[in-house]
Amino acid sequence: MTDIFDHWPAPLARVSTRHCVALSIGFALEASDEELDGLLLDGETKQPLSAGDVRRIARQHQAAGRTVLPPCDQTNAEGLCVGHPIYQLQEDSQCS
């Protein structure tokens, strides 16, 4: 996977990769309402999801062949985050 920073003109160096944490669909389908209520937020409204909403979403992703609830928009077929590159300016940079 390439991203915009792989071809960025500034002297950036990829120093690390951040991975998002995913919630197991098995857990989402078996957990109690108390464990699930408010555990996840709606991606658009940022409001807490009810246990029923979490289970509904989990079933949709399970039907699509995933084993986890995708935590971001950069996931593999299973639903796991493939990583987000972290960059910093190279120390020998002449940029000011």
Disulfide bonds with the S-S distance in Angstrom:
none
